[in-house]
Every structure is written in C-alpha cells, then in structure tokens.
C-alpha cells in the first residue's frame, strides 16, 4: 500500500504486511502483536506457551501462532519457515523474546550467563538472519530488536550481568546488521524500554516497595512507563514512518539514560 505524502499518518499503516513477533504470549510482546495488528499487519506470534498464543490469536484479525523455544537448535529457522509457509513473505520482525535474572555476578555461573545469551542475543541473530534473507528476497523489510536501557547503562542496584551483556550485544548487532543490509532494503533498529511492568519485572521491580521507590527516584519523569507508551515507538520503527532511519536505538525510558 502506497503512503499518501499529504497524510503523514498513512506512513504508519502496515496494511498487507506480515509481521513476526517473538515472546508474544504475554506482557510487552502481546501488546506489540496487538499494536501491529491494529496498524493492519497480519501477525505471526511466537512463544513457548501454546494456550496463551491461541488466546491472543483469537483476538487478532488474521494471526498465526507458532509455539517454539527459540533456544532449541533450528527453532529460529523453523519459525521463519512457518511464517513464509503461511503468508509467503516477512516484512517486519520484532525480536522481543528474552529473559533476565537478577543475581550478583559473583554468584552467577557460566552456564547461567550462557543460557541468557542464547535467548537474548543468539536467537535474535539467527531469526534476524533468516527473516532478513526473506526480506531481501522480497524487496525489503524492517527488523526491530527489543533491547533495554541496560544495554546502554549499568543496572547498579539491580545486578544482572548476563542480561546487560546480551542487550548491549543486541544494540551492537543492530548497528552492524543495519550497516550490512541498508543498501539491500532492510532497516534494523532497536527499541530500548526503561522500566515497564511485565512478567519479567513483576515481584522484582514492581510489587517491591523499596525497588519501586528507587526506580521512581532515579527516573527523571518520576514514574515507570505505562504499557501503551511503547506503542508509538514500535509503530514508528516498524513502519515507513521511519523509512530513513536505520541502526538507531530508540530509548523509551522516562529520561533514565539522559542523566
């Protein structure tokens, strides 16, 4: 669908495009799938929990759910193949699946560190490679890697070396893939959320009064982000609204990384 140059909002539309969203069974991933669906995309949603995927798919207009563990050998390639088999192309990839465990580095085992990198960095690379190949074959596309402010700054009182290392690696991966694929029609950018309530942060950052006070005191805007406050950033990066943007990291963090 061609954008109307006299209607800037038309650049945000994704009508007829195919989007793949990982980690879509809950939290931000489920929200991302709903946003892309609302913009007109047909969405392939992936995660490990089949029941939650099926429930989300039932809410969306024309979604396809793929249950998978992206750390299993061959799983990213199989997900890309499933999306292509169903829809014939991939236009948008949102690499959202990830995990974190807060633990001091002195207590973190090498296996724990390696496991987090497998899901948070290796799997996004494999999936970006497979989807990127399909995008190039079909004339272009866009990859949105969901990084974190902890890929840019240290966590301080929230020690999680593996998560920070993986998200820092994802930021650098974003820049390198953007440079490699820019002339082949594929844009690669990263979305770096600050503190948002999710399954991953519940009980650690949220629901813990001391942690919430620390977060609010150190965030210039004095609060955490609301789920819908990532919608516009995702829509921008996933659509032609960001047609001349690649290799960038968009922080949505209430000013956390500004100070």
N, C-alpha and C positions, 0 to 999 in steps of 0.2 A: 504494500500500500504506500503510495507516494505521499510525502508530507506536504501540507499546504504552507508555503512560505509566508502567507499572510495570517496564518493561525499558528503561533509558536507552540501552542499546546498540542497540536497534532503530532509534533515530533516525539511526544511521549507514548504514542499509541504503538501497540505491538500486535495489531491485528494480523492474523495469519502466520505469526511466527511461533516457533517451537522453543520452549524453554525447559531446561533441566535444572531441578533444584534438589540438592542433597541435604540430608539432615532435616527432612520436611515433616517428620512425624509429630513435631511439637515445637513450641516456642517460636523463635525468630524464623526458623525455616518454614514452618507452616504459614506464618504471616507473609513471608516473601512469596510463597506459592499463591496465596490469595491476591496479593498485590499484582503479580504478573497476570494472573487470570483476569483481574479487573481491568487491566490495560488491553486485554484482547488476545493474549497469548494462549496457546494450548500447552499445558504444563505436564511434564514428566516428573513425578515426585518420587524420591528415593529415600529409604531409611531401612532400619532393621525391623521395625515393629509393623507387621502387616496390617493388624487391626486398625491402628491409627491412620495408616496410609489410606486404607479403604474408606474410612470415615471422612477423611479430608477430600479424597477424590469424589465422593458423593456430593460434596458441597460445590465443586468446581464445574465449569461448563463442559469441558472436554479434556479431562485429565487421564493420565495413565500412571498407575502406581507400579513401582518395581522394588520389591523387598530385597535388600542386599546389605552385606557387610563389606564396606569398601576397603577394609584391610585384608580381605581374603585375596589370594593370588588370582589375577584375572578379573576381579569384580568390576573395577572401573571400565575396562574394555567391554565387559558384558553389558553394563548399564548403557554405555554409548550405543552399542549394537541394538539393544532393546528399543531405545528411543528412535533410532533410524529405521528399525523394522516397523515400528508403529506409525511414524509420521513422515519418514523419508528424508528428513533433514534436521539439523540442530542449529538454531540461530542464537540462542542465549544459554550460557551455563552459569549457574550460581553455585560456586563451591562453598557450601555452608557447613557441611558436617564437620564436627570437631568435638574435642573433649578437653577438660582440664582438671587437674587435681592439685589442690594447694598443699604443698609439702616443702619443708626446708630442703635445700639442695644436698645438705649433708646426710639427709635421711632418704634421698631419692636413689633408687637403684638404677643401674644402667638399663636394665630391661624395661623398667617403668618409663624412663626417658625415651627409649627407642620406640615403645608402643605408642606413646603420644605423637611422636614424629611421624609414625606410619599413617595415622589417621589425619593428622592436621597438616601435613606437608607432602608426604609421598603420594598419598591417594589423590589430593588435588592436582599434583603434577601429572599423574597418569591420566586422570579424567580430562584435564585441560589438553593434554597431548591428543587423546582420542577424539574429543569433541572439536579441537582446533583443526585437526586433519579434515573432519567432515565439513567444518565451516569453510575452510579454504576451497574444498572441492565444490561447494555450492555458492561461492562468491563472497563469503564474509560472515562475520558474526561478532559477538561480544562475550567476553568472559568477565565475571565479577567474582573475585576471590574475597571471601569474608575473612578479613584479618582481625585485628584488635588493636586497641591503643597499647596493649602490652607487647606488640610487635615493634613499637616505636619508643617506648619509655619503660623503665623498670617498674615492677609491681610494688617494691618497697615492703610494706607490711603484709602484703599478700604474696608470699613466695611461691612461685611456680615456674621453675627454670625451663622445664620441657615445653610448657605452653608458650612461654615468652619466646623461646628459641624457635619453635615451629612457626609462630606468627611473624617473627622477624624474617625467617626464611621465606615465608609466603609473600611478604612485601617485596623482598628482593627477586623472588621468582616472578612476581607480577611485572616488575620493571623489565626483566630480561625477556620474558615472552612477548611483552609489548614491543620491545625493540626488534625482536626477531620477526614478528608477524605483521608489523604495521603496514608494510607495502603489499601484504597479501590479503588485506581486507579484514583482518581480525584485530579488534581492540581488546586490551586486557587492562583492567583496573582493579583496585582493591577498595573495599568498604571497611572502615575500621571503627566499629562501635565502641563507645565507652561503657558505662555501667548500665545495663539493662536487665530487668528481671527475666529469668528463664529457668528451665530445669537445672542448668549448669550452675547458676548463681544462687538459686534458692537454698536457704539454710546456711550459706557461707557469707554472701554479701547482703542478702535480703533475708529478713527474719532474725537477724542478729543485730540487736540494737547498737552495740558498740561499733560493729562494722559499718552499719548504715550512717551513723554519726560521722565516722571517719571519711566515708565517701562524700557525704554532703558538705563537710567542712573543706574538703580539698578540691571539690568541683566548683569552678568559678560561678556557674549558674545555681549552685547550692542544692542540686537535686539529681536524681537518676533520670535516665531517659524513659519516656513512655514508648510502648511498642510501636505506635503509629509514627513516631518521629524518625524512623528509618525509611518510611515509605517513599518519600520524595527523593532521597539519596539513591535508593535502589532503582526507582523509575528513571532517574537521570542517567545512571551508569549503564542500565540495561537497554536503553532506547537510543534513538537517533538524536535525542536532545544533547547527548554528549558525543556527537559524531566526530569532533576534532579533539577528543580527549583520550589519551592512552598512556599507560604507565604511571598513573597517578593513584594516590592514596587519599580517599575522602574520609576524614575523621568526623564522626557524629558523636561528640563526647561532652557537650556542655562546656567546652573550654579546657578540659583536663590537660591536653597536650600543649596548650598555649602558655602555660606557666611553669 
